[in-house]
């Protein structure tokens, strides 16, 4: 029974990673597609390749997900993690369907918190670790917005005297490079969430001696995210690429470069952040550097509401699903 549950868990974790790939594809390519620096097809496949490479490059975030939320490995089992994954997958599909840029990171963390709370109460959570992760998730889009505005001011100071035609010609190829690095950073941070979940499950089931990510887990998660990315998330691309702020090659380059730096900084600190939030914050920051009214703050408010609702709602869903699993199967 336990091995069967473990197999189900791994399949669900890879499904979450796949959905994360097409749900968050927009983060990396929406700016370059909206400014026509890349065709949609080329952008998606480029993003898939760099997501795969990024996913294989780091494991620090995976260890944070696996070790900093739950107070003890004994406090988590396959049922708990399955409940968390179902909650996160459900939330990702709902927000994708309605074209709302929402956080896969928030979804999986919220689902895990809810399932652990129902199973073990507050004793099951490592509150300091949860608080650290929460601060990183909340602070990262704010940092992205501030740095995005600052970077845009610098770029306008340096290149503002050039003609619009020359600026566009200069920054379109640079935007392609920025989109590639953004895709790499997305894979480097986001794929590790599923890696951490699977590794935590293997450790709790006694199949691993330590919280070190096995090579096969890295390869499977990287491949799942790459395939998901190749599928594309066109609903969210429309929102990220044009509904928040009408991007140009210069502002698109600024948003992608700033997002890459912010996300890679968090990855090197082993902190999980939402690429969706960081990119949205960067776009808002870049837009507000031109003028405050240039940003569609109505879309921004809708996104912020989704951000604040994600953790409590996925926690509630995760808790309910855990209860159902225990009643129906145990």
C-alpha positions in Angstrom: 0.0 0.0 0.0 2.8 2.4 1.0 4.7 1.8 -2.2 1.5 2.3 -4.3 0.9 5.6 -2.5 4.5 6.6 -3.2 4.1 5.9 -6.9 0.9 8.0 -7.0 2.7 10.8 -5.2 5.6 10.8 -7.7 3.1 10.9 -10.6 1.2 13.8 -9.0 4.4 15.7 -8.3 5.5 15.4 -12.0 1.9 16.4 -13.1 2.3 19.5 -10.8 5.6 20.2 -12.4 4.2 19.8 -15.9 1.3 22.1 -15.1 3.7 24.6 -13.5 5.6 24.6 -16.8 2.6 25.6 -19.0 1.1 27.7 -16.2 4.3 29.8 -15.8 5.6 29.8 -19.4 4.2 33.3 -19.7 6.7 34.5 -17.1 9.6 33.9 -19.3 8.3 34.7 -22.8 5.3 37.0 -22.6 7.4 40.1 -22.9 9.4 38.9 -25.9 6.3 37.6 -27.6 4.3 40.8 -27.0 7.0 42.9 -28.5 7.5 40.4 -31.4 11.2 39.9 -30.5 10.3 36.2 -30.8 7.5 34.2 -32.5 5.3 32.4 -30.0 6.5 28.9 -31.2 10.2 29.8 -31.0 9.8 31.5 -27.6 8.0 28.5 -26.1 10.7 26.0 -27.3 13.5 28.2 -26.3 12.0 28.6 -22.9 11.5 24.8 -22.6 15.2 24.1 -23.3 16.4 26.7 -20.8 13.9 25.6 -18.2 15.3 22.1 -18.5 18.9 23.2 -18.1 18.0 25.5 -15.1 16.1 22.7 -13.4 19.2 20.5 -13.4 21.5 23.2 -12.1 20.5 23.7 -8.5 19.0 21.8 -5.5 19.1 24.3 -2.6 15.5 25.4 -3.0 14.4 21.7 -3.1 16.0 21.2 0.3 14.3 24.3 1.7 10.9 23.0 0.5 11.6 19.5 1.9 13.1 20.6 5.2 11.9 24.0 6.3 8.1 23.6 6.3 7.6 20.4 8.2 9.0 20.2 11.7 10.0 16.5 11.4 10.1 13.9 8.6 7.9 11.8 10.9 5.2 14.4 10.6 4.7 13.9 6.9 3.6 10.9 4.9 2.4 10.1 1.4 -1.2 10.9 2.2 -0.2 14.4 3.4 1.9 15.2 0.4 -0.7 13.8 -2.1 -3.3 16.1 -0.5 -1.0 19.0 -0.9 -0.3 18.2 -4.6 -4.0 17.8 -5.5 -4.7 21.1 -3.9 -1.9 22.8 -5.8 -2.8 21.2 -9.1 -6.5 22.2 -8.7 -5.6 25.8 -8.0 -3.2 26.0 -10.9 -5.7 24.7 -13.3 -8.5 27.1 -12.1 -6.2 30.2 -12.3 -4.8 29.1 -15.7 -8.4 28.6 -17.1 -9.3 32.2 -16.1 -6.0 33.6 -17.2 -5.0 34.8 -13.7 -1.3 34.9 -13.1 -1.1 33.0 -9.8 1.8 31.4 -7.9 2.5 27.7 -8.2 4.9 28.2 -5.3 2.2 29.6 -3.1 -0.2 26.8 -4.2 2.1 23.9 -3.2 3.3 25.5 0.0 -0.3 26.4 1.0 -1.5 22.9 0.2 1.3 21.3 2.3 0.7 23.6 5.2 -3.0 22.8 5.2 -2.5 19.1 5.0 0.1 19.0 7.8 -2.1 21.2 10.0 -5.1 18.8 9.6 -2.8 15.8 10.2 -0.7 17.1 13.2 -1.8 20.6 14.1 0.8 23.4 14.6 3.3 20.9 16.0 3.7 19.6 12.5 5.0 22.9 11.1 8.4 24.4 11.4 7.0 27.9 12.0 10.4 29.8 11.6 10.9 28.1 8.2 7.4 28.8 7.1 7.8 32.5 8.1 11.1 32.7 6.2 9.5 31.3 3.1 6.5 33.5 3.4 8.6 36.6 3.8 10.6 35.6 0.6 7.4 35.1 -1.3 5.9 38.4 -0.3 9.0 40.5 -0.5 10.2 39.3 -3.9 7.6 41.0 -6.1 8.1 44.2 -4.1 11.8 44.0 -4.6 11.2 43.2 -8.3 9.0 46.2 -8.7 11.4 48.6 -7.1 14.5 47.3 -8.9 12.5 47.2 -12.2 11.6 50.9 -11.9 15.2 51.8 -11.0 16.6 49.7 -13.9 14.2 51.4 -16.4 15.2 54.9 -15.2 18.9 53.9 -15.8 18.2 52.5 -19.3 16.1 55.6 -20.3 19.0 57.8 -19.1 21.5 55.8 -21.1 19.5 55.3 -24.3 16.8 58.0 -24.1 18.4 60.1 -26.8 18.3 57.3 -29.4 15.4 57.2 -31.9 12.6 54.8 -31.1 13.5 52.8 -34.2 17.1 52.4 -33.2 16.1 51.5 -29.6 13.8 48.8 -30.8 16.4 47.4 -33.2 19.0 47.4 -30.5 16.9 45.8 -27.7 15.0 43.1 -29.6 18.0 40.7 -29.7 18.9 41.6 -26.2 15.3 40.8 -25.2 15.8 37.3 -26.6 18.9 36.8 -24.4 17.0 38.2 -21.4 14.1 35.8 -22.0 16.5 32.8 -22.2 18.1 33.8 -18.9 14.6 34.3 -17.4 13.6 30.8 -18.5 16.8 29.4 -16.9 16.1 31.1 -13.6 12.4 29.9 -13.7 13.6 26.3 -14.1 16.3 26.8 -11.5 13.8 27.9 -8.8 10.4 26.4 -9.7 11.3 22.9 -10.7 12.9 22.4 -7.3 9.6 22.6 -5.6 8.5 19.3 -7.1 12.0 17.9 -6.4 11.8 18.9 -2.8 8.3 17.3 -2.4 9.4 14.0 -4.0 12.6 13.9 -2.0 10.8 14.6 1.2 8.4 11.7 0.4 11.2 9.3 -0.3 13.0 10.3 2.9 9.9 9.8 5.0 9.2 6.4 3.4 12.7 5.3 4.3 14.0 5.1 0.7 16.6 7.9 1.2 19.1 8.4 4.1 19.3 12.2 3.8 17.4 15.1 2.1 19.6 15.0 -1.0 17.9 15.0 -4.3 18.5 11.9 -6.4 19.6 12.3 -10.0 16.5 10.5 -11.4 14.3 13.0 -9.5 16.2 15.9 -11.0 15.9 14.5 -14.5 12.2 13.6 -14.2 11.2 17.0 -12.7 13.3 18.9 -15.3 11.8 17.0 -18.1 8.2 17.4 -16.7 8.7 21.2 -16.5 10.3 21.4 -19.9 7.4 19.5 -21.5 4.9 21.6 -19.7 6.7 24.7 -20.9 6.6 23.5 -24.5 2.8 23.2 -24.2 2.5 26.9 -23.5 0.2 28.9 -21.4 -1.4 31.3 -23.9 -4.2 32.6 -21.6 -1.7 33.9 -19.1 0.7 35.1 -21.8 -2.0 37.6 -22.9 -2.3 39.0 -19.4 1.4 39.2 -18.6 2.4 40.4 -22.1 0.1 43.3 -22.6 -2.7 43.8 -20.1 -0.6 45.0 -17.2 1.5 47.5 -19.3 2.1 47.8 -23.0 5.7 46.7 -23.3 8.4 47.8 -25.8 11.6 46.0 -26.5 13.4 48.3 -24.1 10.9 47.9 -21.2 10.5 44.2 -22.0 14.3 43.7 -21.7 14.3 45.6 -18.4 11.5 43.5 -17.0 13.1 40.2 -18.0 16.6 41.1 -16.9 15.4 42.4 -13.6 13.3 39.3 -13.0 16.2 37.1 -13.8 18.5 38.9 -11.3 15.8 38.8 -8.5 14.9 35.1 -9.0 18.5 33.9 -9.3 19.4 35.9 -6.2 16.6 34.0 -4.3 17.8 30.7 -5.8 21.3 31.2 -4.6 19.9 32.0 -1.1 17.9 28.7 -1.3 14.6 30.6 -1.1 11.6 29.6 -3.1 9.9 32.6 -4.8 7.1 33.0 -7.2 8.4 33.7 -10.7 4.8 34.9 -11.5 4.9 37.5 -8.8 8.5 38.6 -9.5 7.8 39.1 -13.3 4.5 40.9 -12.6 6.2 43.1 -10.0 9.0 43.9 -12.5 6.5 44.8 -15.3 4.6 47.0 -12.9 7.8 48.7 -11.8 9.1 49.2 -15.3 5.7 50.6 -16.4 5.5 53.0 -13.4 9.0 54.3 -14.3 7.4 55.8 -17.4 4.3 57.1 -15.5 2.1 55.6 -12.8 -1.1 55.8 -15.0 0.7 53.7 -17.7 0.2 50.6 -15.6 -3.2 48.8 -15.6 -3.6 48.7 -11.8 -7.0 47.0 -12.2 -5.3 43.9 -13.5 -2.6 44.4 -10.8 -5.3 44.4 -8.1 -6.9 41.2 -9.5 -3.5 39.5 -9.4 -2.7 40.8 -5.8 -6.1 39.4 -4.6 -5.2 36.0 -6.2 -1.8 36.1 -4.5 -3.2 36.7 -1.1 -6.0 34.1 -1.5 -3.7 31.4 -2.8 -2.1 30.2 0.4 -5.2 30.2 2.6 -7.4 28.6 -0.1 -4.9 25.9 -1.1 -4.3 25.3 2.6 -8.1 24.8 3.1 -8.3 22.5 0.1 -5.3 20.5 1.1 -6.7 20.0 4.6 -10.1 18.9 3.2 -8.5 16.5 0.7 -6.4 15.0 3.5 -9.5 14.4 5.6 -11.2 12.7 2.6 -8.2 10.5 1.8 -8.1 9.3 5.5 -11.9 8.7 5.6 -12.1 6.9 2.3 -8.9 4.8 2.2 -7.7 4.4 5.8 
